[in-house]
Amino acid sequence: MTQTGQPEPQRLAKRLAAQLACSRSDAENYIAGGWVRVDGVVVEEPMERVHDHQTLLLDPKAKLEPLASMTLIWHKPANR
């Protein structure tokens, strides 16, 4: 509780995990993927603090899919 008697804001990922009954890791992936809105605004930082009165909304089209793998190749000239 804060000095004013209000509950402390909590991490967005923790609150979303409780709301969705999913793991915090899954909640962080939803957030990082841009699927979560706080009071209508997209938030992409799982560490963001939210208050109890704020509304969290997960996009109905949200999917937790692994990122496609890719290969990066750098060319470094021999004389550098």
ChimeraX attribute file (.defattr): number of C-alpha atoms within 10 A of each C-alpha:
attribute: neighborCount
match mode: 1-to-1
recipient: residues
	/A:1	8
	/A:2	8
	/A:3	7
	/A:4	6
	/A:5	7
	/A:6	10
	/A:7	11
	/A:8	13
	/A:9	16
	/A:10	14
	/A:11	15
	/A:12	25
	/A:13	26
	/A:14	19
	/A:15	20
	/A:16	23
	/A:17	17
	/A:18	13
	/A:19	13
	/A:20	12
	/A:21	10
	/A:22	12
	/A:23	14
	/A:24	18
	/A:25	13
	/A:26	15
	/A:27	26
	/A:28	20
	/A:29	21
	/A:30	23
	/A:31	24
	/A:32	16
	/A:33	17
	/A:34	15
	/A:35	20
	/A:36	28
	/A:37	16
	/A:38	15
	/A:39	13
	/A:40	11
	/A:41	10
	/A:42	18
	/A:43	19
	/A:44	18
	/A:45	17
	/A:46	21
	/A:47	14
	/A:48	14
	/A:49	14
	/A:50	19
	/A:51	14
	/A:52	12
	/A:53	8
	/A:54	11
	/A:55	11
	/A:56	20
	/A:57	16
	/A:58	18
	/A:59	13
	/A:60	8
	/A:61	6
	/A:62	13
	/A:63	11
	/A:64	11
	/A:65	9
	/A:66	7
	/A:67	6
	/A:68	5
	/A:69	5
	/A:70	6
	/A:71	4
	/A:72	4
	/A:73	6
	/A:74	5
	/A:75	5
	/A:76	7
	/A:77	6
	/A:78	5
	/A:79	4
	/A:80	4
